[in-house]
Amino acid sequence: MKGTRKSRRISGRNLLMAAFLIAALILGSLMLQKYLARHSPSPLPARQPVEGTASVALFFASPVSGALVRETRNIRPCDGEQSVCVREVLEELANGPIGDLAPTLPSNSIFRSVTINGETAVINMGKEFIEGLPQGSSAEIAAAYSIVNTVSLNFPGIKRVKFQVEGLDATTFRGHLDLRKPLEPDFKLEEMRG
């Protein structure tokens, strides 16, 4: 009789442990799916373009956290070379946000040229960009990645961005971010808004 109770107690514990593990796995997978859905960038901007316009996603800063936030905007469609189209999108980014977001680029930013070399866009900016950029690592990171994320999201063939200032390769903007190598997009810097 004692052996039967003990084996029932052990099998009851095993059953309880198995049920707990199954519940933990289910809950863990649901949480992982929710996390991935929140932190994975959607491949296309959210709004549908109006006829005669092109929809682009521009990255500006959250006025509260400083994280990057997308603003979808309809602009005139570009029918030129890809480098011309990239430059037009960058100029729209420099115009600043329409809504309640904060600009990431100085309003007097000048993009002297954009060259596409394979999967790398080389963006040559005027010295006004550096002069107008606020001090601090946050401003520098926001400026660089608002450009990189905007370009790579709207032009999927471009995987990285190399920065130049007045035709010379940039090593940094203001001494905080290493720009000697081309930057790849970092969508982890993006704050999702619901």
N, C-alpha and C positions, 0 to 999 in steps of 0.2 A: 504494500500500500504506500509506504514511504517513497519507494522508487518511482511510482506512478505520479505522485504529486510533484516530486522533484523534476521529472522529465516534462510534466505539464508546465511547471513554472519556467523551466529553461526554454521550452518551445514557445511559451507565451512571451518571454523576453525577446526571443529571436523574431517573432512575428511583429512585436511592437517596434523593435529596432529596424526591421525591414520597412515597415510603414513610415517610420520617421525619415529614413533615408530617401524613400520614394518622394515623400512630400517635400523634402529639402531640395531634391533634384528638380522637381517641377517648379518650385518657387524660384530657384536659382536660374533656371532657363528663362522663365518669364521676366525676371529682373534684367538678365543679359539682353534679351530682345528689346526691352524698353530702353535700356542704356544705348544700345547700338542704333536704335531708331532716332534717338535724340541727338547723338553725336556724330552721325554719318551725314555728310553734306549731300543734299539732293543734287543730282547731276545737272538739272536745268533750273533756271529761275522759276519762281512760283507762278507768276502772272502770265497770261496768254497775251501775245503781242496784238496790238490794235493794227488793223490793216494800214499799210504804209509806214509802219514802225517796226523796230526790232526791240525785243525785251532783253535787257542785260541786268546782271546782279552786280552791284557795287558794294564794297566793304567799307563801312565807316565805323566810328567808335561809339560804344555805349557811353552816354554822359555819366552814368553811375559807376559802372565797373571798369570802363576803358577797354573791355573786350571788343572784338570785331563783331559787327552785326551787318547782315545783308539788307540792302535796300534795292528793291527791283524797280527799274525805271525803263520806260519806253522811249527810245531815241530813234532818230532818223536811221534807216538801214544803210549799211555801208556796202557798196558794190565795188570797192577798189581792192588793192592787194591787201593781204592779211596784215602787213605792217602798218598800213594806213588805218585799217579798222581798229587795231590795237591802240594806236595813238588817239583815235577819236574817243574810245572808251576811257582811256586814261585822262583825257581832257575833261570828260564828264565827271570822273572821279574827283578831279581837282576843283571842279565847280562847287563841290560840297553837297551835303545831304539836303533833301527837301523836307524831311520830317524832323523828328526830335533828336536825331543822332548828332554826334560831333564830327567835324571834319578831321581827316587824318593827314591831309596834305595842305601845305600853304596855298592860299588862293592864287598867288602869283607864280605857281609852278609852271615851268616851261619845259615841254618835252621836245628836245631838239631833233631827235630821230628815234625810230624804232627799227631794229633789224632782226629778222628771224633767221637763226642759224640752226637748222634741224628742229630739235625740240626746245631750243633755248631762245628766248626773246632778249635782245640786248637793248636796254632802254637808256638813252643818253639824255640827261637832264641838264638844265641850266643851273648855274651857281645860285640863282634865286631860290631854288628849292632848298638847298642847304641853309642859306641865310634865313629863310622864313620858318624853318623847322624849329619848334620849341626844344629847349634843353631837356635832357633826361632820356633814360633808356626806354621808358614806356612810349614816349612820342616817336622815338626812332623805330622801335619794333612795330608799332601800329602803322606808321607810314610805309615801311618796307613790305609788311605782309598784307596791307590793304591793296597794294599794287600787285604783289605776286598772286594772292588769292583771286583778285578780280580778273587778272589776265588768264590764269590757268583754268578758272571755272568757265569763263565765256569763250575761251579758245582751247578746247580740250587737247589739241595737238601740241600745245606749248606746256612743257612739264617743269620748266625752271626759268628764272629771270636773272640776268646779269645786269648790274647797274654801272653806269658811267656818269661822270659829271664833267661837262665841258669837253667831252671826247676822250677822257682818261678813265681807265678802270677805277672804280671806287673801292677803297679798302674798308671804309666805314662812312656813315653820314656825319655822326657827331661823337664818334669814339666809343660807342657801346655795342654795336652789332657788327660782326665780322662779315664783310661783303666781298672778300677776295674770291670766293667761289660763288657760282650762281645759287640762288635760293630756290628751293622747292616749296610748293604751297604747304601751309600748316593750318588745316581746318580745325585743329584742336583749340586754336585761339578764338574761335567763333563762339559767341553766346547765342544760343537758340532762343527765339522769342515765340511765345505761344499765344 
